[in-house]
Amino acid sequence: MLKERRMAAEQVAGALFEAESAIDAALSKTAMLAGVMPSLRKAAGASALIGQDAVERASQAIMALAEARRAIVETHKELSVVQVQIGLGAVKMAGDEGDKPPPQGVELTRTRMRSLRIAS
């Protein structure tokens, strides 16, 4: 059973690391795009009004990617909790780069609780 849990955890970890990498790459490339547009506009001698909407849209895309990155980081934290819950807390997953900080704000032993209702 431990072998199956570890194999499943490795597959999830691989998918997680790929997703994190893809978001980071998209964020980096979009930031480069947003940075190059004003420079090229200026080099072309065009008015600052030219391309303003495109710069704003690229900036919105950066914010959306930053939100996606936050969500995938939170997913990573939640999966760290699951890793402990299934007895693999001491196992370092392949592809996990660098030292990660200890979980903060996430309970290591979490129990599902039913929603409370106000009695009338």
C-alpha positions as CSV (number, residue, x, y, z in Angstrom):
1,M,0.0,0.0,0.0
2,L,2.8,2.4,0.8
3,K,4.3,1.8,-2.6
4,E,1.0,2.7,-4.3
5,R,0.7,5.9,-2.3
6,R,4.2,6.9,-3.1
7,M,3.7,6.2,-6.8
8,A,0.5,8.3,-6.8
9,A,2.2,11.1,-4.9
10,E,5.1,11.1,-7.4
11,Q,2.6,11.4,-10.3
12,V,0.7,14.3,-8.5
13,A,4.1,16.0,-7.7
14,G,5.2,15.7,-11.3
15,A,2.0,17.3,-12.5
16,L,2.2,20.0,-9.8
17,F,5.8,20.9,-10.7
18,E,4.9,21.1,-14.4
19,A,2.0,23.4,-13.7
20,E,4.1,25.7,-11.4
21,S,6.8,25.9,-14.1
22,A,4.2,26.6,-16.9
23,I,2.7,29.5,-14.8
24,D,6.1,30.9,-14.0
25,A,7.1,30.8,-17.7
26,A,3.9,32.4,-18.8
27,L,4.3,35.1,-16.2
28,S,7.9,35.8,-17.2
29,K,7.1,35.9,-20.9
30,T,4.1,38.2,-20.4
31,A,6.2,40.5,-18.2
32,M,8.8,40.7,-21.0
33,L,6.0,41.5,-23.5
34,A,4.7,44.3,-21.2
35,G,8.2,45.7,-20.8
36,V,9.1,45.7,-24.5
37,M,6.0,47.4,-25.8
38,P,6.8,50.9,-24.4
39,S,10.4,50.6,-25.3
40,L,9.6,49.8,-28.9
41,R,6.9,52.4,-29.1
42,K,9.4,55.0,-28.0
43,A,12.1,53.8,-30.4
44,A,9.6,54.0,-33.2
45,G,8.9,57.6,-32.2
46,A,5.2,56.9,-31.8
47,S,2.9,58.8,-29.4
48,A,2.4,57.4,-25.9
49,L,-1.2,57.0,-26.8
50,I,-0.3,54.3,-29.3
51,G,-0.6,50.9,-27.9
52,Q,-1.9,52.0,-24.5
53,D,-4.7,49.5,-24.6
54,A,-2.3,46.7,-25.4
55,V,-0.1,47.7,-22.4
56,E,-3.1,47.7,-20.1
57,R,-4.3,44.3,-21.4
58,A,-0.8,42.8,-20.9
59,S,-0.7,44.2,-17.4
60,Q,-4.1,42.6,-16.7
61,A,-2.7,39.3,-18.0
62,I,0.2,39.6,-15.6
63,M,-2.2,40.2,-12.7
64,A,-4.2,37.1,-13.7
65,L,-1.1,35.0,-14.0
66,A,0.0,36.3,-10.5
67,E,-3.4,35.1,-9.2
68,A,-2.9,31.8,-10.9
69,R,0.5,31.5,-9.3
70,R,-0.9,32.2,-5.9
71,A,-3.5,29.5,-6.4
72,I,-1.0,26.9,-7.5
73,V,1.2,27.8,-4.5
74,E,-1.8,27.3,-2.3
75,T,-2.4,24.0,-4.0
76,H,1.2,23.0,-3.3
77,K,0.7,23.8,0.4
78,E,-2.5,21.8,0.5
79,L,-0.8,18.8,-1.2
80,S,2.0,19.1,1.5
81,V,-0.7,18.5,4.1
82,V,-2.0,15.5,2.1
83,Q,1.5,14.1,1.9
84,V,1.7,14.1,5.7
85,Q,-1.8,12.7,6.0
86,I,-1.0,9.7,3.8
87,G,2.2,8.9,5.7
88,L,4.7,10.4,3.2
89,G,5.7,13.5,5.2
90,A,9.4,12.6,5.3
91,V,9.6,11.8,1.6
92,K,11.1,14.4,-0.8
93,M,9.3,14.3,-4.1
94,A,11.3,14.1,-7.3
95,G,11.5,17.5,-8.9
96,D,10.9,19.5,-5.7
97,E,13.4,22.2,-6.1
98,G,15.2,23.8,-3.2
99,D,14.2,24.0,0.4
100,K,10.7,24.9,1.0
101,P,9.6,26.8,4.1
102,P,7.5,24.9,6.7
103,P,3.8,25.2,6.1
104,Q,2.3,28.3,7.6
105,G,-1.4,28.9,8.1
106,V,-2.2,25.3,7.1
107,E,-3.1,22.7,9.7
108,L,-1.1,19.5,9.3
109,T,-4.0,17.5,10.7
110,R,-7.2,18.7,9.2
111,T,-10.6,17.4,9.8
112,R,-13.7,18.2,7.8
113,M,-16.4,19.9,9.8
114,R,-20.0,20.4,8.8
115,S,-21.2,23.9,8.3
116,L,-22.8,25.4,11.4
117,R,-26.3,26.7,11.1
118,I,-27.9,29.4,13.2
119,A,-30.9,28.0,15.0
120,S,-34.0,30.2,14.9
